[in-house]
Amino acid sequence: MVAYTVAIRIDLVTLFPGMADGFLQESVIGRAIDKGLIEFKAHDLRTYSKDKHRKVDDMPYGGGPGMLMTCQPLFDAVDALASPDCEVIYLCPDGEQLTNALARELAQKKHLILISGHYEGIDQRFRDRKVTRELSIGDYVLTNGTLPACVLVDCIGRQIPGVLGEENSLTGDSYNGKLLAFPQFTRPSVYDGLEVPPVLLGGNHADPAMSSNHPLIQFATNPQLKTGRGDDAFKVGDGVRVSTKVREGDKERTQIFSGIVISRKGGDVQETFTVRRVSFGEGVERTFPVHSPNIEKIEVERVSQVMRARLFYLRGRQGKSATKVKEKRFEPTEAQAK
């Protein structure tokens, strides 16, 4: 029997430990846990509650819908599980978006404590004192935070050497580098009149990417990956002018949208950015793919130092509260003017 060394310890604090155990006992991650490559345990938050009814939630101060997870059980759970080099991660909608690169970074850690949110969220004091990182798996709402925690464990686990059977499965993943998955085919060569591309049947089938005609190579050499729209081109808070190609019937025209960049999300070819402007007192937002071939150019009209918190506040605002972000202008004093 091969002896494995534990690569990472992951503790999940949740209200639904059975959901996580069932999900992670299957398939590749389940086998990695059985081998001892990953040490994983789901902990029921209620066991850390000092309330006689094991209550872990309460109404928020100031009112508002729903309930919040309280400090005491969360603090006690982390204190009981923490190690000197652990990272405490809270899964929440407004956290940093999970990417493959981030998963690789987290796979280098020795110990992770995952906090899955429930109800309307958790007490901010716990986030300020104990949480070292906040992550989101996307801009959508789920019934509870255990599901994104399982996604995170799966994504991190497959980055650990020895977890995947085929090393190429990891190095050739769609999001390693800037390439999306290329079309693949298996036997038979013809099915219901649908044929496998001949280039894959001519001797290089073991390494289809060797063909210059293969979609993978075509994608890698596509100009849209060389748009120069990387992180340095423009940033959140900048005022930009986006020129896009719009097709109406047989005619094509250029449409202009100007405003403030309030977010950039995703990575590589999947990256998007959202631009906001105010029109007739109403806040208007548009989201664009950074590397879309339909975008002719993105011009930075004004470099801004607007705080991200202010930009987040503007999202969804209308009427008077949708006023434009105005930067402070330098006004010389009388002495400076002289």
C-alpha positions in Angstrom: 0.0 0.0 0.0 1.3 3.5 -0.9 1.7 5.8 2.1 0.5 9.4 1.4 1.3 12.5 3.3 -1.5 14.9 4.2 -1.1 17.9 1.8 -3.8 20.1 3.3 -6.3 20.1 6.2 -9.7 21.7 5.6 -12.3 22.3 8.3 -15.8 23.4 7.3 -18.0 25.1 9.8 -21.6 24.8 8.6 -25.2 24.2 9.7 -25.5 21.3 7.3 -22.4 19.0 7.8 -24.3 16.0 6.3 -24.6 17.8 3.0 -20.9 18.4 2.7 -20.0 14.9 3.8 -22.3 13.3 1.2 -21.0 15.5 -1.6 -17.3 15.1 -0.8 -17.3 11.4 -0.2 -17.9 10.7 -3.9 -15.6 10.7 -6.9 -12.1 12.1 -7.1 -12.1 14.3 -3.9 -13.6 11.4 -1.9 -10.8 9.1 -3.0 -8.2 11.8 -2.1 -9.7 12.1 1.4 -9.7 8.2 1.7 -6.0 8.2 0.7 -5.2 10.8 3.3 -4.1 13.5 0.7 -6.8 15.8 2.1 -7.8 15.8 5.7 -11.4 17.1 5.6 -14.1 17.4 8.4 -17.4 19.2 8.4 -18.4 20.7 11.8 -21.9 21.5 12.9 -21.9 25.1 14.1 -24.7 24.3 16.6 -22.3 22.2 18.7 -20.4 25.3 19.6 -23.5 27.3 20.7 -23.8 28.0 24.4 -27.6 28.6 24.1 -29.6 25.9 25.7 -31.5 25.4 22.5 -28.3 25.5 20.4 -29.5 28.7 18.7 -26.9 30.3 16.4 -28.9 33.2 14.9 -30.7 36.4 16.1 -32.4 39.5 14.7 -30.1 42.2 13.4 -29.8 45.6 15.2 -31.6 48.3 13.3 -34.2 46.0 11.8 -34.2 44.4 8.4 -35.3 41.1 6.9 -34.1 37.7 8.1 -31.7 36.7 10.8 -27.9 36.9 11.3 -25.5 34.2 12.6 -24.3 35.3 16.0 -20.7 35.9 17.2 -20.4 33.4 20.1 -20.6 30.1 18.2 -18.6 31.4 15.3 -15.8 32.7 17.5 -15.7 29.5 19.6 -15.6 27.3 16.5 -12.7 29.1 15.0 -10.8 29.2 18.3 -11.3 25.5 18.8 -10.2 24.6 15.2 -7.5 27.1 14.5 -3.8 26.3 14.0 -0.9 28.8 13.9 -0.8 29.0 10.1 -4.5 28.5 9.2 -6.5 30.8 6.9 -10.1 31.5 7.8 -12.3 31.9 4.7 -15.9 33.1 4.7 -18.0 32.2 1.7 -20.2 35.2 0.8 -21.7 36.9 -2.3 -19.5 40.1 -2.0 -16.2 38.2 -1.6 -13.3 37.9 -4.1 -14.4 35.7 -7.0 -12.9 32.2 -7.1 -10.6 31.5 -10.0 -8.4 28.6 -10.9 -5.3 30.7 -10.1 -6.7 31.4 -6.6 -7.5 27.7 -6.0 -3.8 26.9 -6.9 -2.7 29.5 -4.3 -5.0 28.1 -1.6 -3.8 24.6 -2.3 -0.4 25.6 -1.1 -1.8 26.3 2.4 -1.5 23.8 5.2 -4.8 24.5 6.9 -8.0 26.2 5.8 -11.1 26.9 7.9 -14.2 27.5 5.8 -17.2 29.4 7.2 -20.4 28.8 5.2 -22.9 31.6 5.5 -26.6 31.1 6.2 -29.7 33.2 6.8 -29.0 36.8 5.9 -25.3 36.6 6.7 -23.1 36.8 9.8 -22.2 39.4 12.4 -19.7 41.9 11.0 -17.6 41.7 14.1 -16.7 38.1 13.3 -15.7 39.1 9.8 -13.5 41.9 11.1 -11.8 39.9 13.8 -11.5 36.3 12.6 -11.9 36.1 8.8 -8.7 36.4 6.8 -10.3 36.1 3.3 -13.7 36.3 1.8 -14.6 34.4 -1.4 -17.5 34.1 -3.8 -18.1 31.5 -6.4 -20.3 33.8 -8.6 -23.0 36.4 -8.7 -26.0 34.4 -7.9 -28.0 33.3 -4.8 -28.0 29.8 -3.3 -30.1 28.3 -0.5 -27.1 28.0 1.9 -23.4 28.5 2.0 -22.4 24.8 2.2 -22.8 24.4 -1.5 -20.1 27.1 -2.4 -17.9 25.6 0.3 -18.1 22.2 -1.4 -17.2 23.8 -4.7 -14.2 25.5 -3.2 -13.0 22.2 -1.6 -13.4 20.4 -4.9 -11.5 23.2 -6.8 -8.7 23.3 -4.3 -8.4 19.5 -3.9 -7.8 18.8 -7.6 -4.8 21.2 -7.5 -3.0 18.9 -5.0 -0.4 16.5 -6.6 -1.6 12.9 -6.6 -5.3 13.7 -6.4 -6.0 13.5 -10.2 -5.1 10.3 -12.0 -3.8 12.0 -15.1 -1.3 14.8 -14.6 -2.3 16.2 -18.0 -5.9 16.6 -16.7 -4.6 19.4 -14.5 -2.0 21.0 -16.7 -4.4 21.0 -19.6 -7.4 22.4 -17.8 -9.4 25.0 -19.6 -8.4 27.8 -17.3 -4.7 27.1 -17.0 -3.3 30.0 -19.1 -5.7 31.8 -21.3 -7.3 28.9 -23.2 -10.8 27.5 -23.1 -11.4 23.8 -23.6 -11.0 22.7 -27.2 -13.4 20.3 -29.0 -12.7 16.6 -28.4 -14.0 13.4 -30.0 -13.9 9.7 -29.4 -15.1 6.5 -31.2 -16.8 5.9 -33.5 -15.4 8.2 -36.2 -18.8 8.6 -37.8 -22.1 8.7 -35.8 -25.4 9.4 -37.4 -23.6 11.1 -40.3 -21.5 13.3 -38.0 -17.8 12.8 -38.7 -14.7 13.4 -36.5 -12.6 16.1 -38.2 -10.0 14.4 -40.5 -7.1 16.2 -38.9 -7.6 14.2 -35.8 -7.5 10.9 -37.6 -4.3 11.4 -39.5 -1.6 10.4 -37.0 -1.5 13.3 -34.6 -4.6 12.2 -32.8 -2.5 11.5 -29.7 -1.7 15.2 -29.6 -4.4 17.1 -31.5 -3.0 20.5 -30.4 0.0 19.9 -32.7 -2.2 20.8 -35.7 -2.2 24.4 -36.7 -5.8 23.9 -37.9 -7.0 22.7 -34.5 -9.4 25.1 -32.7 -7.1 25.2 -29.7 -4.3 26.7 -31.7 -6.7 29.0 -33.6 -7.9 30.3 -30.3 -4.4 30.8 -28.9 -3.5 32.9 -31.9 -6.8 34.8 -31.9 -6.2 38.6 -31.8 -8.8 39.0 -29.1 -6.3 37.5 -26.6 -3.9 40.3 -27.5 -6.2 43.2 -27.1 -4.0 44.9 -24.6 -6.9 45.1 -22.2 -5.2 43.6 -19.2 -5.2 44.8 -15.7 -3.0 47.8 -16.6 -5.2 49.1 -19.4 -8.0 50.5 -17.1 -9.1 49.9 -13.6 -12.1 50.3 -11.3 -12.9 53.9 -10.9 -11.6 55.1 -14.3 -13.9 57.0 -16.6 -14.0 55.1 -19.9 -15.5 55.4 -23.4 -16.4 52.0 -24.8 -16.9 51.6 -28.6 -18.8 48.5 -29.6 -19.9 47.1 -32.9 -23.7 46.7 -33.2 -25.3 44.9 -36.1 -28.8 45.8 -37.2 -30.0 43.7 -40.1 -27.4 43.9 -42.8 -25.8 47.1 -41.4 -23.2 47.5 -38.8 -22.6 50.6 -36.7 -20.5 51.7 -33.7 -22.2 52.4 -30.4 -20.6 54.5 -27.7 -21.1 54.0 -23.9 -19.3 56.3 -21.5 -19.2 56.1 -17.7 -17.3 54.9 -14.7 -15.9 51.4 -14.3 -17.5 50.1 -11.1 -16.2 46.5 -11.3 -14.0 44.0 -13.1 -14.7 40.4 -12.6 -13.5 37.0 -13.7 -10.2 36.3 -15.3 -8.5 35.7 -18.6 -10.9 35.4 -21.6 -13.9 35.3 -19.2 -13.2 38.7 -17.6 -16.0 41.3 -17.7 -16.3 44.9 -16.6 -19.3 47.0 -15.6 -19.6 50.7 -16.6 -22.1 53.0 -14.9 -23.4 56.4 -15.9 -26.3 58.6 -15.0 -28.9 59.5 -17.7 -31.8 61.8 -16.8 -31.3 61.1 -13.1 -31.4 57.4 -13.5 -28.4 55.1 -13.0 -27.6 53.0 -16.1 -25.2 50.1 -16.1 -23.8 47.9 -18.8 -21.5 44.9 -18.5 -19.0 44.1 -21.3 -16.6 41.2 -21.9 -13.1 42.6 -21.7 -11.8 40.6 -24.7 -14.9 40.6 -26.9 -14.2 41.0 -30.6 -17.3 43.2 -30.8 -15.5 45.9 -28.7 -13.5 48.1 -31.1 -11.7 50.1 -28.4 -11.8 51.1 -24.7 -10.5 54.7 -24.1 -9.7 55.9 -20.6 -11.1 59.4 -20.5 -10.3 60.1 -16.8 -8.0 58.2 -14.3 -9.9 58.2 -11.0 -9.1 57.6 -7.4 -12.7 56.9 -6.4 -13.0 54.4 -3.6 -14.4 51.0 -4.3 -16.9 51.3 -1.5 -18.4 54.4 -3.1 -18.7 52.5 -6.4 -20.4 49.6 -4.8 -22.8 52.0 -3.1 -23.9 53.3 -6.5 -24.9 49.9 -7.9 -28.6 49.8 -8.5 -29.2 53.4 -7.3 -31.7 55.6 -9.0 -33.0 59.1 -8.9 -31.1 61.6 -6.7 -29.0 58.8 -5.1 -27.7 57.9 -8.5 -25.7 61.1 -8.9 -22.3 60.8 -10.5 -19.2 60.2 -8.5 -17.4 63.6 -8.3 -13.7 63.7 -7.5 -12.3 66.4 -5.2 -10.7 69.2 -7.2 -7.5 70.8 -6.1 -8.2 74.4 -4.9 -5.1 76.5 -4.1 -5.0 78.5 -1.0 -4.5 82.3 -1.1 -0.9 81.9 -0.3 -0.4 79.3 -3.0 -2.3 81.4 -5.5 0.1 84.3 -4.8 
